[in-house]
């Protein structure tokens, strides 16, 4: 970083015309700028992004390894185009899920839960594969005492609003699904 600043100061001290007329001087500055290796540039970039996130009230609280999707979701929440729902996972910390308040079905919500859970596990460096087919077969999503049963139903129909808390409820086994008519 110091080398770049030094090179930039050198460049600023000279006239533009002097630099344009002196190709050897131009190459010296370029050589000084390329002395940073890849690892240093990556570290510098990460530090800069982290500082921007920490100092911006809109982005504060996002993880250091934030994804583009998370940034877009956070901006959508700030603009009122998305809502944040919290999934209570028992002993595990609550998981924040960002979805659109309009036209979001229960199935869309389940997909968002899958994405956020996978990202959370990846950040915690947990190499555990979750069978989502098994999860949705054994558990219902619940909002208050209301089970979100119909995957095609809009989440508004269940009264889900911003900052609502969801949780898993074990499905009850339905005996005698087929009733015989006498």
Backbone as CSV, one residue per row, in Angstrom:
resi,resn,N_x,N_y,N_z,CA_x,CA_y,CA_z,C_x,C_y,C_z
1,UNK,0.834,-1.187,0.000,0.000,0.000,0.000,0.880,1.252,0.000
2,UNK,1.940,1.221,0.831,2.834,2.375,0.897,3.520,2.614,-0.431
3,UNK,3.855,1.510,-1.114,4.524,1.643,-2.404,3.605,2.293,-3.432
4,UNK,2.319,1.911,-3.387,1.365,2.510,-4.318,1.203,3.990,-4.025
5,UNK,1.058,4.315,-2.729,0.913,5.717,-2.358,2.150,6.516,-2.761
6,UNK,3.326,5.905,-2.560,4.572,6.559,-2.937,4.608,6.802,-4.448
7,UNK,4.225,5.789,-5.198,4.221,5.911,-6.654,3.227,6.970,-7.107
8,UNK,2.058,7.006,-6.441,1.056,8.003,-6.812,1.540,9.418,-6.486
9,UNK,2.226,9.565,-5.351,2.762,10.881,-4.997,3.819,11.307,-6.000
10,UNK,4.655,10.329,-6.403,5.660,10.634,-7.423,4.991,11.093,-8.704
11,UNK,3.929,10.374,-9.073,3.218,10.693,-10.315,2.556,12.057,-10.230
12,UNK,2.002,12.376,-9.058,1.323,13.659,-8.902,2.322,14.814,-8.934
13,UNK,3.521,14.562,-8.445,4.501,15.645,-8.396,4.997,16.039,-9.790
14,UNK,4.924,15.136,-10.711,5.347,15.418,-12.087,4.179,15.946,-12.898
15,UNK,4.483,16.657,-13.883,3.468,17.143,-14.818,2.925,15.986,-15.629
16,UNK,1.699,16.080,-16.079,1.144,15.063,-16.975,1.956,14.995,-18.257
17,UNK,2.339,16.144,-18.726,3.107,16.190,-19.972,4.446,15.489,-19.813
18,UNK,5.063,15.676,-18.653,6.364,15.055,-18.392,6.229,13.534,-18.424
19,UNK,5.140,13.015,-17.821,4.920,11.567,-17.808,4.633,11.041,-19.205
20,UNK,3.855,11.782,-19.958,3.519,11.337,-21.309,4.750,11.333,-22.215
21,UNK,5.640,12.274,-21.989,6.839,12.375,-22.820,7.950,11.434,-22.372
22,UNK,7.827,10.871,-21.167,8.888,10.029,-20.633,8.348,8.625,-20.372
23,UNK,8.400,7.719,-21.359,7.864,6.366,-21.178,8.630,5.560,-20.139
24,UNK,9.885,5.859,-19.911,10.665,5.128,-18.894,10.098,5.430,-17.515
25,UNK,9.733,6.648,-17.251,9.153,7.055,-15.955,7.816,6.359,-15.746
26,UNK,7.027,6.273,-16.786,5.736,5.578,-16.720,5.929,4.132,-16.295
27,UNK,6.902,3.461,-16.904,7.161,2.054,-16.592,7.631,1.882,-15.153
28,UNK,8.396,2.831,-14.632,8.834,2.770,-13.231,7.636,2.768,-12.284
29,UNK,6.688,3.642,-12.554,5.497,3.745,-11.706,4.675,2.468,-11.797
30,UNK,4.501,1.946,-13.001,3.743,0.706,-13.184,4.434,-0.441,-12.446
31,UNK,5.764,-0.504,-12.524,6.509,-1.555,-11.821,6.311,-1.455,-10.306
32,UNK,6.327,-0.232,-9.781,6.115,-0.058,-8.339,4.724,-0.523,-7.929
33,UNK,3.737,-0.264,-8.772,2.355,-0.645,-8.458,2.148,-2.153,-8.539
34,UNK,2.899,-2.834,-9.375,2.696,-4.279,-9.540,3.506,-5.097,-8.542
35,UNK,4.246,-4.426,-7.659,5.046,-5.158,-6.685,4.196,-5.867,-5.634
36,UNK,2.966,-5.429,-5.418,2.088,-6.118,-4.473,1.707,-7.470,-5.051
37,UNK,1.836,-8.505,-4.250,1.449,-9.827,-4.751,-0.042,-10.064,-4.544
38,UNK,-0.520,-11.135,-5.103,-1.949,-11.452,-5.091,-2.508,-11.547,-3.674
39,UNK,-1.809,-12.245,-2.792,-2.298,-12.428,-1.416,-2.468,-11.096,-0.686
40,UNK,-1.508,-10.190,-0.901,-1.608,-8.881,-0.248,-2.800,-8.095,-0.784
41,UNK,-3.018,-8.175,-2.090,-4.155,-7.464,-2.679,-5.485,-8.033,-2.188
42,UNK,-5.578,-9.361,-2.086,-6.799,-9.988,-1.582,-7.049,-9.565,-0.139
43,UNK,-6.006,-9.589,0.672,-6.131,-9.182,2.080,-6.559,-7.716,2.190
44,UNK,-5.935,-6.867,1.389,-6.262,-5.442,1.386,-7.714,-5.211,0.961
45,UNK,-8.152,-5.939,-0.056,-9.533,-5.817,-0.541,-10.522,-6.262,0.527
46,UNK,-10.256,-7.390,1.176,-11.141,-7.881,2.231,-11.232,-6.903,3.394
47,UNK,-10.098,-6.346,3.785,-10.090,-5.364,4.870,-10.911,-4.132,4.502
48,UNK,-10.774,-3.688,3.266,-11.517,-2.513,2.804,-13.014,-2.787,2.809
49,UNK,-13.418,-3.940,2.293,-14.846,-4.308,2.280,-15.370,-4.406,3.703
50,UNK,-14.602,-5.027,4.588,-15.014,-5.156,5.991,-15.204,-3.776,6.624
51,UNK,-14.272,-2.850,6.370,-14.389,-1.492,6.925,-15.612,-0.763,6.382
52,UNK,-15.899,-0.940,5.104,-17.081,-0.303,4.513,-18.345,-0.841,5.176
53,UNK,-18.417,-2.154,5.344,-19.602,-2.785,5.945,-19.774,-2.337,7.393
54,UNK,-18.684,-2.286,8.146,-18.768,-1.902,9.557,-19.162,-0.443,9.755
55,UNK,-18.767,0.405,8.831,-19.030,1.835,8.982,-20.315,2.299,8.315
56,UNK,-20.984,1.446,7.588,-22.227,1.817,6.911,-23.405,1.349,7.760
57,UNK,-24.275,2.261,8.184,-25.398,1.856,9.037,-26.362,0.901,8.339
58,UNK,-26.443,0.963,7.023,-27.324,0.079,6.267,-26.779,-1.346,6.228
59,UNK,-25.465,-1.476,6.132,-24.839,-2.787,5.981,-24.280,-3.348,7.293
60,UNK,-24.336,-2.567,8.358,-23.786,-3.002,9.635,-24.419,-4.318,10.082
61,UNK,-23.607,-5.225,10.560,-24.117,-6.496,11.059,-23.991,-7.632,10.055
62,UNK,-23.672,-7.318,8.810,-23.465,-8.375,7.819,-22.106,-9.022,8.068
63,UNK,-21.966,-10.302,7.752,-20.680,-10.970,7.973,-19.588,-10.428,7.045
64,UNK,-18.338,-10.648,7.431,-17.212,-10.145,6.640,-17.158,-10.787,5.259
65,UNK,-17.593,-12.036,5.151,-17.573,-12.725,3.857,-18.946,-12.685,3.202
66,UNK,-19.538,-11.514,3.206,-20.891,-11.309,2.688,-20.945,-11.651,1.193
67,UNK,-22.081,-12.210,0.786,-22.269,-12.533,-0.629,-23.054,-11.405,-1.308
68,UNK,-23.015,-11.390,-2.620,-23.759,-10.393,-3.396,-25.247,-10.515,-3.089
69,UNK,-25.736,-11.753,-2.988,-27.153,-11.989,-2.701,-27.547,-11.359,-1.365
70,UNK,-26.684,-11.499,-0.352,-26.974,-10.917,0.957,-26.975,-9.389,0.909
71,UNK,-26.048,-8.819,0.157,-26.028,-7.361,0.016,-27.299,-6.854,-0.648
72,UNK,-27.700,-7.514,-1.736,-28.925,-7.113,-2.438,-30.144,-7.266,-1.528
73,UNK,-30.181,-8.342,-0.752,-31.304,-8.569,0.156,-31.365,-7.490,1.235
74,UNK,-30.211,-7.125,1.786,-30.171,-6.099,2.827,-30.631,-4.751,2.271
75,UNK,-30.232,-4.439,1.062,-30.652,-3.184,0.424,-32.155,-3.214,0.163
76,UNK,-32.672,-4.367,-0.275,-34.113,-4.503,-0.521,-34.903,-4.313,0.774
77,UNK,-34.402,-4.824,1.881,-35.075,-4.639,3.182,-35.095,-3.158,3.537
78,UNK,-33.972,-2.479,3.346,-33.893,-1.046,3.677,-34.831,-0.217,2.812
79,UNK,-35.052,-0.659,1.569,-35.934,0.073,0.664,-37.393,-0.358,0.816
80,UNK,-37.668,-1.304,1.683,-39.035,-1.758,1.903,-39.527,-2.738,0.853
81,UNK,-38.621,-3.300,0.076,-38.999,-4.247,-0.969,-38.900,-5.688,-0.497
82,UNK,-38.414,-5.913,0.724,-38.286,-7.263,1.263,-38.511,-7.221,2.772
83,UNK,-38.800,-8.388,3.325,-38.991,-8.506,4.768,-38.017,-9.553,5.312
84,UNK,-37.725,-9.430,6.587,-36.851,-10.391,7.251,-37.698,-11.245,8.185
85,UNK,-37.585,-12.559,8.015,-38.252,-13.510,8.901,-37.175,-14.225,9.699
86,UNK,-37.506,-14.647,10.898,-36.533,-15.329,11.742,-36.992,-16.755,11.985
87,UNK,-36.091,-17.692,11.738,-36.384,-19.108,11.944,-35.749,-19.535,13.249
88,UNK,-36.592,-19.887,14.220,-36.126,-20.382,15.509,-35.788,-21.856,15.331
89,UNK,-34.514,-22.188,15.512,-34.056,-23.557,15.285,-33.730,-24.264,16.587
90,UNK,-34.410,-23.923,17.637,-34.173,-24.584,18.923,-32.867,-24.132,19.541
91,UNK,-31.944,-25.075,19.713,-30.669,-24.786,20.366,-29.750,-23.934,19.493
92,UNK,-29.936,-24.018,18.198,-29.105,-23.238,17.273,-29.567,-21.781,17.266
93,UNK,-28.678,-20.854,16.878,-29.101,-19.449,16.818,-30.179,-19.239,15.753
94,UNK,-30.984,-18.212,15.977,-32.040,-17.894,15.010,-31.410,-17.543,13.672
95,UNK,-32.106,-17.911,12.625,-31.614,-17.676,11.276,-32.488,-16.610,10.623
96,UNK,-31.873,-15.532,10.158,-32.605,-14.466,9.472,-32.776,-14.812,8.005
97,UNK,-33.997,-14.744,7.517,-34.309,-15.086,6.131,-34.989,-13.882,5.497
98,UNK,-34.450,-13.447,4.361,-35.006,-12.294,3.663,-35.786,-12.781,2.446
99,UNK,-37.051,-12.370,2.374,-37.914,-12.728,1.247,-38.744,-11.510,0.845
100,UNK,-39.280,-11.566,-0.341,-40.169,-10.506,-0.809,-41.522,-10.669,-0.117
101,UNK,-42.165,-9.593,0.297,-43.467,-9.733,0.941,-44.588,-10.017,-0.063
102,UNK,-44.324,-9.769,-1.336,-45.329,-9.955,-2.371,-45.032,-11.232,-3.140
103,UNK,-46.054,-11.973,-3.445,-45.950,-13.160,-4.307,-44.976,-14.226,-3.802
104,UNK,-44.702,-14.284,-2.514,-43.835,-15.325,-1.966,-44.711,-16.439,-1.428
105,UNK,-44.491,-17.633,-1.956,-45.254,-18.791,-1.505,-44.487,-19.503,-0.398
106,UNK,-45.146,-20.453,0.217,-44.505,-21.259,1.255,-43.322,-22.011,0.641
107,UNK,-43.466,-22.480,-0.582,-42.378,-23.178,-1.257,-41.174,-22.252,-1.462
108,UNK,-41.418,-21.003,-1.850,-40.335,-20.026,-1.988,-39.643,-19.803,-0.644
109,UNK,-40.421,-19.750,0.409,-39.879,-19.580,1.755,-38.998,-20.775,2.129
110,UNK,-39.442,-21.976,1.812,-38.651,-23.178,2.098,-37.330,-23.149,1.335
111,UNK,-37.362,-22.691,0.089,-36.132,-22.589,-0.703,-35.181,-21.559,-0.094
112,UNK,-35.729,-20.453,0.395,-34.910,-19.420,1.034,-34.289,-19.958,2.329
113,UNK,-35.057,-20.738,3.085,-34.533,-21.358,4.308,-33.377,-22.287,3.956
114,UNK,-33.545,-23.050,2.902,-32.485,-23.960,2.464,-31.216,-23.180,2.118
115,UNK,-31.347,-22.097,1.335,-30.191,-21.287,0.946,-29.484,-20.684,2.153
116,UNK,-30.263,-20.097,3.056,-29.677,-19.439,4.220,-29.037,-20.441,5.174
117,UNK,-29.657,-21.590,5.346,-29.092,-22.620,6.226,-27.789,-23.154,5.651
118,UNK,-27.768,-23.421,4.356,-26.555,-23.924,3.703,-25.419,-22.919,3.841
119,UNK,-25.707,-21.643,3.631,-24.698,-20.596,3.762,-24.207,-20.492,5.207
120,UNK,-25.123,-20.597,6.151,-24.764,-20.543,7.563,-23.840,-21.699,7.941
121,UNK,-24.165,-22.904,7.483,-23.319,-24.067,7.771,-21.944,-23.917,7.125
122,UNK,-21.917,-23.379,5.918,-20.654,-23.173,5.205,-19.763,-22.197,5.979
123,UNK,-20.360,-21.135,6.512,-19.600,-20.150,7.281,-19.065,-20.745,8.576
124,UNK,-19.821,-21.664,9.149,-19.380,-22.317,10.386,-18.445,-23.487,10.093
125,UNK,-18.148,-23.687,8.803,-17.268,-24.758,8.336,-17.778,-26.143,8.754
126,UNK,-19.099,-26.317,8.697,-19.726,-27.608,8.985,-19.933,-28.320,7.655
127,UNK,-19.357,-29.483,7.529,-19.473,-30.233,6.271,-20.519,-31.328,6.439
128,UNK,-21.723,-30.911,6.703,-22.821,-31.844,6.915,-23.859,-31.620,5.835
129,UNK,-24.259,-32.673,5.193,-25.266,-32.584,4.128,-26.635,-32.755,4.762
130,UNK,-27.534,-31.858,4.440,-28.899,-31.937,4.961,-29.803,-32.457,3.867
131,UNK,-30.601,-33.446,4.201,-31.588,-33.955,3.262,-32.861,-33.141,3.460
132,UNK,-33.057,-32.163,2.595,-34.210,-31.280,2.736,-35.506,-32.029,2.449
133,UNK,-35.426,-33.011,1.620,-36.600,-33.843,1.350,-37.072,-34.498,2.651
134,UNK,-36.104,-34.980,3.431,-36.419,-35.597,4.728,-36.965,-34.556,5.717
135,UNK,-36.341,-33.374,5.729,-36.779,-32.324,6.659,-38.240,-31.967,6.406
136,UNK,-38.596,-31.731,5.133,-39.967,-31.309,4.831,-40.951,-32.470,4.948
137,UNK,-40.455,-33.676,4.911,-41.325,-34.840,5.103,-41.650,-35.033,6.589
138,UNK,-40.703,-34.705,7.461,-40.865,-34.920,8.903,-41.356,-33.700,9.676
139,UNK,-41.159,-32.498,9.097,-41.501,-31.276,9.831,-42.321,-30.314,8.981
140,UNK,-43.168,-29.551,9.681,-43.898,-28.433,9.080,-43.226,-27.146,9.545
141,UNK,-43.303,-26.116,8.725,-42.959,-24.778,9.184,-44.176,-24.254,9.921
142,UNK,-43.940,-23.510,10.966,-45.054,-23.015,11.765,-44.854,-21.526,12.061
143,UNK,-45.939,-20.775,11.997,-45.951,-19.366,12.376,-46.973,-19.243,13.498
144,UNK,-46.482,-19.012,14.702,-47.380,-19.046,15.859,-47.878,-20.467,16.031
145,UNK,-49.195,-20.650,15.989,-49.770,-21.993,16.065,-50.280,-22.466,14.714
146,UNK,-49.981,-21.713,13.671,-50.479,-22.034,12.338,-49.404,-22.779,11.549
147,UNK,-49.752,-23.951,11.076,-48.826,-24.731,10.256,-48.923,-24.279,8.804
148,UNK,-47.770,-24.097,8.177,-47.732,-23.694,6.776,-47.755,-24.970,5.933
149,UNK,-48.940,-25.446,5.654,-49.121,-26.755,5.020,-49.087,-26.673,3.498
150,UNK,-49.779,-25.712,2.924,-49.916,-25.630,1.473,-48.733,-24.882,0.859
151,UNK,-47.884,-25.600,0.093,-46.704,-24.995,-0.514,-47.043,-23.914,-1.523
152,UNK,-48.230,-23.959,-2.110,-48.616,-22.986,-3.136,-49.296,-21.741,-2.559
153,UNK,-49.532,-21.733,-1.271,-50.215,-20.612,-0.606,-49.233,-19.450,-0.395
154,UNK,-49.714,-18.222,-0.582,-48.912,-17.035,-0.344,-48.708,-16.865,1.161
155,UNK,-47.528,-16.404,1.570,-47.255,-16.265,3.006,-48.129,-15.189,3.653
156,UNK,-48.643,-14.262,2.841,-49.557,-13.243,3.377,-50.832,-13.882,3.923
157,UNK,-51.256,-14.982,3.315,-52.489,-15.660,3.735,-52.371,-16.186,5.164
158,UNK,-51.143,-16.421,5.608,-50.929,-16.913,6.978,-50.688,-15.763,7.959
159,UNK,-50.690,-14.537,7.463,-50.498,-13.374,8.321,-49.037,-13.094,8.639
160,UNK,-48.130,-13.614,7.835,-46.698,-13.427,8.075,-46.293,-12.029,7.621
161,UNK,-45.676,-11.278,8.525,-45.214,-9.922,8.231,-43.732,-9.806,8.604
162,UNK,-43.186,-8.609,8.451,-41.776,-8.373,8.761,-41.451,-8.747,10.208
163,UNK,-40.305,-9.349,10.408,-39.767,-9.758,11.716,-40.599,-10.833,12.397
164,UNK,-41.367,-11.587,11.630,-42.140,-12.699,12.186,-41.185,-13.847,12.512
165,UNK,-41.559,-14.629,13.521,-40.726,-15.761,13.924,-41.397,-17.068,13.522
166,UNK,-40.651,-17.890,12.813,-41.115,-19.201,12.371,-40.377,-20.273,13.164
167,UNK,-40.947,-21.458,13.206,-40.253,-22.579,13.834,-40.718,-23.887,13.200
168,UNK,-39.976,-24.940,13.482,-40.330,-26.262,12.973,-41.242,-26.972,13.969
169,UNK,-42.219,-27.708,13.433,-43.080,-28.550,14.254,-43.114,-29.919,13.606
170,UNK,-42.928,-30.933,14.424,-42.932,-32.287,13.888,-44.315,-32.613,13.338
171,UNK,-44.333,-33.223,12.166,-45.603,-33.612,11.549,-46.228,-34.752,12.326
172,UNK,-47.514,-34.691,12.433,-48.236,-35.808,13.057,-48.490,-36.863,12.004
173,UNK,-48.383,-38.069,12.419,-48.636,-39.166,11.508,-50.140,-39.314,11.339
174,UNK,-50.552,-39.321,10.116,-51.996,-39.434,9.841,-52.354,-40.895,9.635
175,UNK,-53.106,-41.429,10.565,-53.542,-42.832,10.456,-54.805,-42.891,9.607
176,UNK,-54.956,-44.010,8.953,-56.149,-44.261,8.127,-56.385,-43.140,7.123
177,UNK,-55.377,-42.866,6.314,-55.525,-41.814,5.304,-56.697,-42.101,4.377
178,UNK,-56.809,-43.334,3.985,-57.910,-43.723,3.099,-59.045,-44.278,3.957
179,UNK,-60.113,-43.556,3.989,-61.248,-44.026,4.780,-62.188,-44.805,3.874
180,UNK,-62.605,-45.948,4.362,-63.513,-46.801,3.585,-64.930,-46.305,3.762
181,UNK,-65.630,-46.205,2.656,-67.028,-45.795,2.710,-67.885,-47.046,2.754
182,UNK,-68.791,-47.120,3.699,-69.645,-48.308,3.839,-70.831,-48.235,2.963
